[in-house]
Amino acid sequence: MKRKELNNGVRILAEEDSRVRSVSIGVWIHTGSRYENEQQAGMAHFIEHMLFKGTSRWSALDIASFFDATGGYINAMTAKEYTSFYVKVPDIHAKKALHILADMYFDSLFDEEEMEKEKQVVLEEIDMYEDTPDDLVHELLAEAAYSPHPLSKPILGNESSIRGYSPQSLKAFMKQHYGGKNTIISIAGSQSDELFEEAAAIFAGAVPGEKQREVAETPFSSRIKVRRKETEQAHFCLGYEGTSLSNPKLYSLTMLNNILGGVMSSRLFQEIREDRGLAYTVFSHHEAFEDTGMLTIYAGTQEKHLQEVQDVTSSILQSLKKDGVTDREFQTVRDQLKGSLLLSMESTSAAMSRNARNEMFQQREISVEEMIRQIDQVRMQDIKQRADELFGQKPAVSLVSAAAELPKPWRIAEADGDSTG
């Protein structure tokens, strides 16, 4: 991978793959919802939307039409700690795609009339999440685990903050967070040295700005959040404090997660869905941030089955804590993670994203080969230690259901005053 850091702090990354004809290009900004104050809530996400609403040279329709005509795509995402807008196109369109992304970064219009329309779009998006209980229960879990820290806040913001945005406030946010020191341009695929140098020349015009401040340690709380909502199922989450992106324990924790509920052969999926038929959707996942992380267990089930799902989940967690994992599970999860990484090498978009994230949060390149070596160094005992650390703690809990009645033992904890829902 080639890397160049410009005088203004912008970092240009490029990984060439001569086997393919596609090019993926992403503009990555080290900002997200955790860097917003109350008045700015949801602003990183709203700016992501507005970047698609036109520049001095390209209307919103022009941007959409160009990428549709290439057979590729343009998309964007906002997370707690980063924002990215990115494209994947055939290599013959890569230079023009790069220039459009740069235009969006430097010259988005933030037209007031378009802003008012987009505010309504985002408010509809918020309502959609409210009507999607399996999303809502995860939002509640973040509140239970992290409130009042910014990590507890929804990425989309709230109606009050969104209605208060102005073109001036968006431009002020971009001036604060979109400077060169917080910007990474990541390119992967069938790209030439000319495209790499073109990106360097274009983004040399970025204002350096201030580097994103160091984040304070995030406290984890074992609170309970319950929302009564007329739903067919009860939606239930448990959250355990995990680990950060840079922690060496991340590899063994990822392996533990996959054995627990990250894949179809996992214990949660097999015992709750396949063996007992108690849920259609049950899984676990670990989300890592700069300074912390959370392993989440989710299940959606009929209200009458909620206690049994909780009992089975508790039994699985205690078994992992007491006995660790089997030889077969260990070999399967190690092969699965390595295989997934090897397959990702065939995707230019995966390489573009991986390189950008590693540069942003690790400040260095981490190759697929290095990640495979790290996986091979994990021992069965390491996974058991992660289970001891996580499942020996009291989790954060969230529930969305018509009855809003927690299963034991969380019903007792709520009665003792632990609930904030």
Secondary structure, 3 states (H helix, E strand, C coil): CEEEECCCCCEEEEEECCCCCEEEEEEEECCCHHHCCCCCCCHHHHHHHHCCCEECCCEHHHHHHHHHHHCCEEEEEECCCCEEEEEEEEHHHHHHHHHHHHHHHHHECCCHHHHHHHHHHHHHHHHHHHCCHHHHHHHHHHHHHHCCCHHHCCCCCCHHHHHCCCHHHHHHHHHHHCCHHHEEEEEEECCCHHHHHHHHHHHCCCCCCCCCCCCCCCCCCCCEEEEECCCCCEEEEEEEECCCCCCCCHHHHHHHHHHHHHCCCCHHHHHHHHHCCCCCEEEEEEEECCCCEEEEEEEEECHHHHHHHHHHHHHHHHHHHHHCCCHHHHHHHHHHHHHHHHHHCCCHHHHHHHHHHHHHHHCCCCCHHHHHHHHHHCCHHHHHHHHHHHHCCCCEEEEEECCCCCCCCHHHHHHHHHECC
